[in-house]
Amino acid sequence: MHPLAHIVAAQKAGRPIGIMSACTANAYAITAVLERAKARNVAALIESTANQVDQNGGYTGMTPADFDRYVRDLARAVDFPDDKLILGGDHLGPLTVSKQPEAEAMVYAETLVRDYVIAGFTKIHIDTSMRLLDDDPNAPLSDETIARRGAFLCDAAESAFAERKRLHSDAQAPVYVIGSEVPIPGGAQESEESVTVTSPEACQQTIAAFQRAFRAQSLGDEVWQRVIAVVVQPGVEFGDADVCEYDRAKAKRLTESLQTIPELVFEGHSTDYQTPQALREMVEDGIAILKVGPALTFALREGLFALESMERELLAPSEAPSDFRAALEREMLAAPAHWQKHYHGTEEELRYARAFSFSDRARYYLPDEPVRAAIDLLIANLQKRALPLTLISQYMPLQYNAIRAGKLRNDPEELLKDRVGNCIDDYLYATLG
């Protein structure tokens, strides 16, 4: 049985457990997830999105096979057990080619899904909720169209799994997540004051449409039994400077409807920046898979800014500073495509958002060579000397406490990973029951 199927079974037996889905390609963030999961002896679910990783490399430059090797290399470096590592594909479908007609977009999506499954990803979120070029722009996309396209991609995934099984006899069959109530990957583009919770009726209609489409695609009961979750909007979202908090009372009708869906749990997207108690309430209410992405690299960026503040206090006049924040700002200004649609306002407001927005569009620029070089120099500068506890207390007080308690080594890279770990700890609190 797939580890995620165990979570579904536990939920249905009344045990409120879940799992954090870390949707990130950042090495520090992934390593922090792996180390925290190893310390608690739990599975780690790492996901990449269709725009991060695809057959052409995505914005990370990695194909699914590349990402699989990348994550497994990071796992081996920290001795994380292979049987507890789950790789997932998020928003797999025609997300990045939605301006093409269906015939072309679905060929692309078919290849995308096949490449993910053949590479060894076993949690597949099928997302066909976006309009394509030949869809009516003035009409909502019907459940039937979404489900038909989704069933087509599931059939492609099953074919790819059969191919993988021939090469790897111990290959694990993929599990699937369906649903059309899908927030935009990476957070809202506009300020959000409230979010409409998915209605139970809409959820039931989506599930029924997918069941019909699976039958029409000749996908048998055994495949449907590996559909473990449906994506819903439980009322959580974040934007540039806002967070819509989970309100279990407003989500009650939706979450209580799970009692009539014996084989599925809910998957919640954009759960970033929710409080630990809100995250726990979500898991208790059956939202067992909690997607998080920007919050991880937001914490990493906070850690980098803190380290640069320490660097400024410690460097001698003869030493070259990293100028990390300046390097990041230069890259964001030189190639604004990743943040322009998300940030709005005056030049000063845009400058502030580029550095501090919850949407954390800065994460797209961390792999750029000038930014990466600045990070490397920052780490090297700080590793030349013992970091004073007084500075760590000033700029990273939680890490200061961990060092004083003997739980954390005084090293800049360890400080960075532990700062990301503070975010991960909220999800572990929520999902381990």
JOCOR-V907743 format. One record per backbone hydrogen bond with DSSP energy under -1.0 kcal/mol. CO is the residue of the C=O (numbers start at 0). NH is the residue of the N-H. Records with the same first field share a line. If there is no record, write none. Layout:
BEGIN
CO = NH + NH
END
This chain:
BEGIN
1 = 5
2 = 6
3 = 7
4 = 8
5 = 9
6 = 10
7 = 11
8 = 12
9 = 14
10 = 13
14 = 16
18 = 289
20 = 291
21 = 23 + 46
25 = 29
26 = 30
27 = 31
28 = 32
29 = 33
30 = 34
31 = 35
32 = 36
33 = 37
34 = 38
35 = 39
36 = 41
43 = 85
44 = 21
45 = 87
47 = 89
48 = 52
50 = 58
51 = 59
53 = 56
56 = 60 + 61
61 = 53
62 = 66
63 = 67
64 = 68
65 = 69
66 = 70
67 = 71
68 = 72
69 = 73
70 = 74
71 = 75
72 = 76
74 = 79
75 = 78
80 = 83
81 = 84
83 = 43
85 = 45
86 = 121 + 122
87 = 47
88 = 124
89 = 49
91 = 126
96 = 99
99 = 132
100 = 104
101 = 105
103 = 107
104 = 108
105 = 109
106 = 110
107 = 111
108 = 112
109 = 113
110 = 114
111 = 115
112 = 116
113 = 117
114 = 118
115 = 120
116 = 119
121 = 174
122 = 88
123 = 176
124 = 91
131 = 134
135 = 138
141 = 145
142 = 146
143 = 147
144 = 148
145 = 149
146 = 150
147 = 151
148 = 152
149 = 153
150 = 154
151 = 155
152 = 156
153 = 157
154 = 158
155 = 159
156 = 160
157 = 161
158 = 162
159 = 163
160 = 164
161 = 165
163 = 167
167 = 170
174 = 123
175 = 227 + 228
176 = 125
177 = 230
179 = 181
183 = 186
198 = 202
199 = 203
200 = 204
201 = 205
202 = 206
203 = 207
204 = 208
205 = 209
206 = 210
207 = 211
208 = 212
209 = 213
210 = 214
211 = 215
212 = 216
213 = 218
214 = 217
219 = 223
220 = 224
222 = 225
223 = 226
225 = 175
227 = 264
228 = 177
229 = 266
232 = 197
236 = 243
237 = 187
239 = 357
241 = 238
246 = 250
250 = 254
251 = 255
254 = 257
255 = 258
256 = 259
257 = 260
260 = 263
264 = 229
265 = 288
266 = 231
267 = 290
270 = 273
274 = 278
275 = 279
276 = 280
277 = 281
278 = 282
279 = 283
280 = 284
281 = 286
282 = 285
285 = 265 + 287
287 = 18
288 = 267
289 = 20
290 = 270
291 = 22
292 = 295 + 296
293 = 297
294 = 298
295 = 299
296 = 300
297 = 301
298 = 302
299 = 303
300 = 304
301 = 305
302 = 306
303 = 307
304 = 308
305 = 309
306 = 310
307 = 311
308 = 312
309 = 313
310 = 314
315 = 318
322 = 326
323 = 327
324 = 328
325 = 329
326 = 330
327 = 331
328 = 332
329 = 333
330 = 334
335 = 338 + 339
338 = 341 + 342
345 = 349
346 = 350
347 = 351
348 = 352
349 = 353
350 = 354
351 = 355
352 = 356
356 = 359
359 = 362
360 = 363
361 = 364
364 = 367
367 = 371
368 = 372
369 = 373
370 = 374
371 = 375
372 = 376
373 = 377
374 = 378
375 = 379
376 = 380
377 = 381
378 = 382
381 = 384
387 = 391
388 = 392
389 = 393
390 = 394
391 = 395
395 = 399
396 = 400
397 = 401
398 = 402
399 = 403
400 = 404
401 = 406
402 = 405
408 = 410
410 = 414
411 = 415
412 = 416
413 = 417
414 = 418
415 = 419
416 = 420
417 = 421
419 = 423
420 = 424
422 = 426
423 = 427
424 = 428
425 = 429
426 = 430
427 = 431
430 = 17
END
